[in-house]
Amino acid sequence: MSCSKNEEKKVETPEVKLTATPVTEMQKLMAEKAFKMLGENNPIMAHKYGADPAILVYNDTLYVYSTNDMQQLEFTKGKLDNGYNKITSLNVFSTKDLVNWTDCGEIKVAGKTDFAGAALWASNSWAPAVCWKNINGKDKFFIYFADSGNGIGVLEGDSPVGPFVDPIKGPLISRSTPTCAKINWLFDPAVMVDDDGRAYIYFGGGHDPDKYEHPMNARCAALSEDMVHIEGEPKVIDAPFLFEDSGINKIGDTYYYTYCTNWQDRKDSKDPDKMPIAVIGYMTSKNPLGPFEYKGYTLENPGTVFGAWGNNHHWIFNFRGNWYIAYHTQTLEKTVGCEKGGYRNVFIDNFAVNADGSLPIQKSTKKGVDQLGNFALGNVVPAATFASSRNAAVTSKQTVVAVKDGAYLCLKGVEFKGTETEFTAECIPVEGKSIRLNIDGIGSAGTEIGTKFSGVSGVHDLYIILPEGCELISWNIK
């Protein structure tokens, strides 16, 4: 199709020449090399690296917040291992069906270096935890983040995507916090708002070589009513083989504390359980602040499945009555051609809970989860909304620029009611070329339906095919 909206603007103001938003070398690399095979829903988005997923469910939408590994890649170009030191922002993605995702952009968190982030005292933003709570009749949203391994901050906002502010102008938890002075790594928060409205935070990590079986480095504390202070003295959680990555859930009337185990060789262990390295262990309690009892582990390291070993970081959550687990893997870095490693992407898989409350070993898959409901047409859709893409770079403005001719966005499970007649787009066009639509495949594998159509009904995968240089801002079918 011709991108009529911007063409009309160009005719009316011929002195203004519209050009596509530039893409970086790394954005272009991800667009060309990072992809998912047909039938794969993991990673949830392949165009951008992100790790340490945290989940927020609000109304009918699920949000994923992640450490912005892409920010580190822009610095190293993949020629150095991910050292995390350049990461000062968080990624945000959203979905209604767990298969089609929208890139909602980045939240600038740590501002000590560039003064761009809300927390001017913080140097980094790693491993977020997120929640929302109604306070004085208004829904408020909170991000807890790690400033490297030396403290935890909190940001507050009025919507899931911000803007966010630093309400206390300093760390929520630091080494001056009681019981926290000697924790190896003061990071990796988890947060939970209980059924009664009370909230709790969990954090900590690391170990000394001679204390790897019982590092005593995990902590939990109650949060104040305003969610930006802690109440009382943080309590110690004796998590066997703790390394990092606190998690917290309430299933039934039981609280589950989950965490990643350490990499220490177990051959000299005196603990009969000998939990494997870098797996997600779990403990339970009838009280949110413990004491917690060790039960076993529930997710193997993704390296056992995909071959790329790294730290394991997770978030267990319930969405529309089903349990899931989000975690990260390093499956794309070799595909993309990184010379070094540590660049991660978010996966989501089903999470099983046994009838007796115990947790079985979960499966890590590239297939991922089933789509929850069809994708509905009739509303304006942001360009950076898709299940998969190829040769389509997502810009810093969350627009999409085709870096090669025939670039595409694929949306899965789109419901056509048979009454739709036209596709319209807001875009920066390429002279003499047009956007095309296919359903159920590309080329001979699919059917081209044109941009003015009728008689298309049922559920189909929709492919939006862009000419090189075209920048898509949003689209609609109605």
C-alpha positions in Angstrom: 0.0 0.0 0.0 1.0 3.6 -0.2 1.4 5.2 3.3 -1.3 7.8 2.6 -1.2 9.7 5.8 2.4 10.8 5.5 2.1 11.2 1.7 -0.7 13.7 2.3 1.5 15.6 4.7 4.3 15.6 2.2 2.1 17.1 -0.5 0.8 19.8 1.8 4.2 20.8 3.0 6.7 19.9 0.2 9.5 21.8 1.9 9.6 19.2 4.6 11.3 16.0 3.6 10.4 13.1 5.9 13.2 10.6 6.6 13.1 7.4 8.6 14.5 7.4 12.2 18.1 6.1 12.1 18.8 2.7 13.6 22.1 1.8 15.3 24.5 -0.8 14.1 23.3 -3.2 16.8 19.6 -2.7 16.2 20.3 -3.5 12.5 22.3 -6.6 13.5 19.4 -7.9 15.7 16.9 -7.2 13.0 18.8 -9.2 10.4 20.2 -12.1 12.6 17.9 -12.6 15.6 14.7 -14.5 14.8 12.4 -17.2 15.9 11.4 -20.3 13.9 7.8 -20.9 12.9 6.1 -22.4 15.9 8.5 -20.8 18.5 7.2 -18.3 21.0 10.4 -18.0 22.9 12.2 -15.7 23.3 9.2 -13.5 23.8 10.9 -10.7 21.7 14.1 -11.4 19.7 14.9 -7.9 18.5 16.4 -6.7 21.8 18.4 -8.3 24.6 16.9 -8.3 28.1 17.3 -10.3 31.3 16.1 -10.8 34.8 12.3 -10.7 34.0 9.8 -9.2 36.4 6.1 -9.5 35.8 3.3 -7.0 36.5 -0.4 -7.9 35.7 -2.7 -4.9 35.6 -6.3 -5.1 34.3 -6.1 -7.4 31.2 -2.5 -6.7 30.3 0.7 -8.3 31.4 4.0 -6.3 31.5 7.5 -7.7 31.5 10.3 -5.5 32.8 13.9 -6.6 32.2 17.5 -5.6 32.7 18.5 -3.9 29.4 21.3 -6.1 28.1 20.9 -4.3 24.8 22.3 -1.2 26.4 25.5 -3.1 27.1 25.6 -4.6 23.6 25.5 -1.1 22.2 28.7 -0.4 24.1 30.6 -3.7 23.5 29.3 -4.5 20.0 29.5 -8.1 21.2 33.3 -8.2 21.3 33.4 -8.2 25.1 31.5 -10.3 27.7 28.4 -8.6 29.2 29.8 -6.8 32.2 26.5 -5.1 33.0 28.3 -1.9 34.1 26.7 0.3 31.3 23.2 -0.7 32.1 21.2 2.2 33.5 17.7 1.5 32.1 15.0 -1.2 32.0 13.1 -2.7 29.0 9.3 -2.9 29.2 7.2 -5.2 27.0 3.4 -5.8 27.2 0.9 -8.4 26.0 -2.7 -9.5 26.3 -2.2 -13.0 24.9 1.4 -14.0 25.8 2.4 -14.4 22.2 2.0 -11.0 20.5 4.1 -8.4 22.3 4.5 -4.7 22.2 7.9 -3.0 22.9 6.9 -0.2 25.3 10.4 1.3 25.3 12.8 1.9 28.1 12.6 3.3 31.6 15.6 5.4 32.5 16.4 4.5 36.0 20.0 5.1 37.2 21.1 8.7 36.7 24.4 9.1 38.5 26.4 9.0 35.2 24.3 10.7 32.6 21.6 12.4 34.8 19.0 10.9 32.6 17.6 8.4 35.1 15.2 9.2 37.9 17.6 7.8 40.6 20.4 10.3 40.5 22.3 8.5 43.3 22.4 5.1 41.4 25.0 3.9 38.9 23.2 0.9 37.5 19.7 -0.7 37.2 19.7 -4.5 37.4 17.2 -7.2 38.1 13.9 -5.3 38.7 11.0 -6.3 40.8 7.6 -4.7 40.2 4.2 -4.4 41.7 1.2 -2.1 42.0 -1.0 -1.2 44.9 -4.0 1.1 45.5 -3.0 3.8 47.9 -5.5 6.4 49.1 -7.8 5.4 46.2 -5.2 5.6 43.5 -3.3 2.8 41.8 0.4 3.3 42.2 3.2 1.4 40.4 6.6 0.5 41.9 9.9 -0.6 40.5 12.6 -2.0 42.9 16.0 -2.3 41.3 19.6 -3.2 42.1 22.3 -0.6 42.0 25.0 -3.1 40.9 25.5 -5.3 44.0 25.5 -2.6 46.6 21.9 -1.5 47.2 18.3 -1.5 46.2 16.3 1.5 45.1 12.6 2.2 44.4 10.8 4.2 41.8 7.1 5.2 41.8 4.8 6.0 39.0 1.1 6.5 38.1 1.1 4.0 35.2 2.9 0.7 34.4 5.1 2.5 31.8 5.7 5.7 33.9 6.9 8.3 34.1 8.6 7.2 37.3 10.2 9.3 40.0 12.5 8.5 42.9 10.3 9.2 46.0 13.1 8.9 48.6 16.1 10.3 46.7 18.3 7.5 47.9 18.5 3.7 48.4 15.7 1.9 50.0 18.1 -0.8 51.3 21.8 -0.2 51.8 24.7 -1.6 53.8 23.6 0.6 56.6 20.3 -1.3 56.8 20.3 -3.6 59.9 21.5 -7.1 59.1 22.6 -6.1 55.6 26.2 -4.8 56.1 27.9 -8.1 55.3 25.7 -9.5 52.5 28.0 -10.2 49.6 25.6 -8.9 47.0 22.9 -6.5 48.1 20.7 -6.9 45.0 18.1 -8.9 43.1 14.9 -7.8 44.9 11.5 -9.6 44.7 8.3 -8.1 46.0 4.8 -9.2 46.8 1.6 -7.5 47.9 -0.3 -10.0 50.0 -4.1 -10.6 50.0 -4.5 -8.2 53.0 -2.6 -5.4 51.3 0.6 -5.8 53.3 3.7 -5.9 51.1 7.1 -7.6 51.5 10.5 -7.5 49.8 13.1 -10.2 49.5 16.7 -9.7 48.3 20.4 -10.7 48.7 23.0 -13.0 47.1 26.6 -14.3 46.9 28.6 -16.4 49.2 32.1 -16.9 50.7 33.9 -20.1 49.4 33.8 -21.7 52.8 30.1 -20.9 53.4 28.6 -21.9 50.1 26.2 -24.5 51.5 24.5 -22.0 53.9 25.6 -18.5 52.9 22.9 -16.8 55.1 22.8 -13.9 52.6 19.1 -13.8 51.8 16.9 -11.3 53.6 13.2 -10.5 53.8 11.4 -7.5 55.2 8.0 -5.9 55.4 7.3 -2.7 53.4 5.6 0.3 54.7 2.1 1.2 53.6 3.5 3.7 51.1 5.8 1.0 49.7 8.9 3.1 49.8 10.3 2.3 53.2 10.9 -1.0 55.1 9.5 -1.8 58.5 11.5 -3.5 61.2 14.7 -5.4 60.8 15.2 -7.6 57.7 15.1 -11.3 58.6 17.6 -13.9 57.5 16.5 -16.6 55.1 18.8 -19.7 55.4 18.6 -20.7 51.7 20.9 -23.6 50.9 23.4 -23.0 48.2 22.0 -19.5 47.6 23.6 -17.5 44.7 21.1 -14.8 43.7 17.7 -14.1 42.2 15.1 -14.0 45.0 11.5 -14.8 44.0 8.3 -14.9 46.1 4.8 -16.2 45.5 1.7 -17.2 47.4 0.0 -20.3 46.2 -3.0 -21.2 48.3 -2.0 -20.4 51.9 1.7 -21.2 51.3 4.5 -18.8 50.6 7.2 -19.9 48.2 10.6 -18.4 48.3 12.6 -19.2 45.2 16.2 -18.5 44.2 19.1 -19.4 42.0 21.7 -21.8 43.5 25.4 -21.2 43.3 28.1 -22.6 41.0 30.3 -24.0 43.7 31.6 -27.6 43.2 29.4 -29.9 45.4 32.0 -32.7 45.8 32.9 -31.7 49.4 29.4 -30.8 50.4 28.2 -32.0 53.8 24.6 -31.3 52.9 22.8 -34.5 51.8 20.5 -32.7 49.4 23.3 -31.3 47.2 21.1 -29.1 45.1 22.5 -28.8 41.5 24.4 -25.8 40.3 22.5 -22.7 38.9 19.0 -24.2 39.3 15.9 -22.5 40.8 15.5 -23.9 44.3 12.5 -23.4 46.5 11.5 -23.1 50.1 8.0 -22.8 51.7 6.5 -21.2 54.8 3.0 -20.3 56.2 4.3 -16.9 57.0 5.6 -14.3 54.5 8.6 -13.5 56.6 9.4 -17.2 57.4 11.0 -19.2 58.6 11.2 -21.0 55.3 11.9 -24.7 54.9 14.0 -26.0 52.0 12.0 -28.3 49.6 14.1 -28.9 46.5 14.4 -27.3 43.1 12.0 -26.6 40.3 13.8 -25.3 37.2 17.0 -26.6 35.7 19.5 -24.3 34.2 18.5 -23.5 30.6 22.0 -24.6 29.6 21.0 -28.2 30.2 18.5 -27.8 27.3 20.0 -25.2 25.0 23.7 -25.6 25.7 24.4 -21.9 26.6 25.1 -21.9 30.3 24.7 -18.8 32.4 23.1 -17.4 35.5 19.4 -18.3 36.0 16.9 -15.6 36.9 13.2 -16.2 37.1 9.7 -14.8 38.0 6.8 -17.1 38.7 3.4 -15.6 38.0 -0.3 -16.3 37.5 -2.2 -14.8 34.5 -5.8 -15.5 33.7 -5.8 -18.5 36.1 -2.7 -20.2 34.8 0.8 -20.4 36.3 3.8 -19.5 34.2 7.5 -19.0 34.8 9.6 -16.2 33.1 13.4 -16.6 33.0 16.3 -15.8 30.7 18.6 -17.7 28.4 21.5 -17.0 26.1 20.2 -18.7 23.0 20.5 -15.8 20.6 24.0 -14.5 21.1 25.7 -17.1 18.9 23.0 -16.8 16.3 23.6 -13.0 16.1 27.3 -13.5 16.0 28.5 -12.1 19.3 32.2 -12.9 19.8 31.7 -13.0 23.6 28.7 -13.9 25.8 26.3 -13.1 28.6 23.6 -11.4 26.4 20.2 -12.7 27.4 16.6 -12.9 26.3 13.4 -13.6 28.1 11.5 -16.9 27.9 8.1 -17.8 29.3 6.9 -21.4 29.8 4.1 -23.1 31.7 4.6 -23.7 35.4 3.2 -26.8 37.1 2.2 -27.1 40.7 1.4 -30.5 42.1 -1.8 -31.2 44.0 0.1 -31.5 47.2 1.7 -28.1 46.7 5.2 -29.4 45.7 6.8 -28.1 42.6 8.0 -30.5 39.9 10.9 -29.9 37.5 9.6 -27.5 34.9 10.5 -27.6 31.2 12.4 -25.0 29.3 11.2 -24.8 25.7 11.5 -22.6 22.6 7.9 -23.5 21.8 6.8 -21.5 24.8 3.2 -21.1 25.8 -0.1 -21.2 24.0 -1.8 -17.9 22.9 -4.5 -16.8 25.3 -7.2 -15.6 23.0 -7.2 -14.2 19.5 -5.6 -10.8 18.5 -8.5 -8.4 18.0 -8.6 -5.9 15.1 -10.3 -2.5 15.0 -7.9 -0.4 17.1 -4.7 1.4 16.2 -1.8 -0.9 16.8 1.7 0.5 17.6 4.3 -0.6 15.1 6.5 -2.5 17.6 3.7 -5.1 18.2 4.4 -8.6 16.9 5.1 -12.2 17.7 8.1 -12.4 15.4 9.9 -10.3 12.8 12.7 -10.3 10.3 14.9 -7.5 9.0 12.7 -5.0 10.9 14.6 -2.9 13.4 12.7 -1.4 16.4 14.0 2.2 16.9 14.4 4.1 20.1 10.9 5.7 19.4 9.3 2.2 19.1 8.7 2.6 15.4 9.9 -0.1 13.0 12.3 0.5 10.1 12.8 -2.1 7.4 16.5 -2.6 6.9 16.0 -4.8 3.9 13.3 -5.1 1.3 10.7 -7.7 2.3 11.1 -7.1 6.0 8.1 -8.3 7.9 6.2 -8.3 11.2 4.2 -11.3 12.1 1.2 -11.2 14.4 -0.2 -14.6 15.4 -3.8 -15.6 15.8 -5.4 -12.5 14.4 -9.2 -12.7 14.3 -10.9 -11.5 11.1 -14.6 -11.2 11.4 -15.2 -10.9 7.7 -16.3 -7.2 7.9 -12.9 -5.6 7.7 -12.2 -3.9 4.4 -9.1 -1.8 4.7 -5.5 -1.6 6.1 -4.3 1.9 6.9 -0.9 2.9 8.3 0.9 5.9 9.7 4.4 5.6 8.3 7.3 7.3 6.5 7.0 5.8 3.0 9.5 4.8 0.3 8.7 6.5 -3.0 7.4 4.0 -5.5 7.1 1.1 -3.1 4.3 -0.1 -0.8 3.4 -2.1 2.2 1.9 -5.5 1.5 -0.2 -7.9 3.6 -0.1 -11.7 3.7 -1.9 -14.2 5.8 -0.6 -17.5 7.1 2.9 -17.2 5.6 5.4 -15.4 3.4 5.7 -15.9 -0.4 4.1 -19.1 -1.7 3.5 -20.3 1.8 1.0 -17.5 2.4 -1.8 -15.6 0.7 -1.5 -11.9 -0.3 -4.7 -10.1 0.6 -3.9 -6.6 -0.4 -4.7 -3.5 1.6 -8.3 -3.1 0.5 -9.9 -6.5 0.9 -13.1 -8.3 1.7 -14.2 -11.8 2.6 -11.2 -12.5 4.8 -12.6 -14.3 7.9 -11.4 -16.6 10.6 -8.2 -16.7 12.6 -4.9 -16.2 10.7 -1.3 -15.2 11.2 -0.9 -11.7 9.7 2.3 -10.6 8.0 3.0 -6.9 7.4 5.7 -6.7 4.7 7.7 -3.5 4.5 9.9 -2.1 1.7 13.5 -1.3 2.6 13.7 2.2 4.3 10.0 2.4 5.2 9.3 3.4 8.8 6.1 2.1 10.3 4.6 4.1 13.2 1.2 2.4 13.7 -1.5 0.6 11.7 -5.1 -0.4 11.8 -7.4 -2.8 10.0 -11.1 -2.0 10.2 
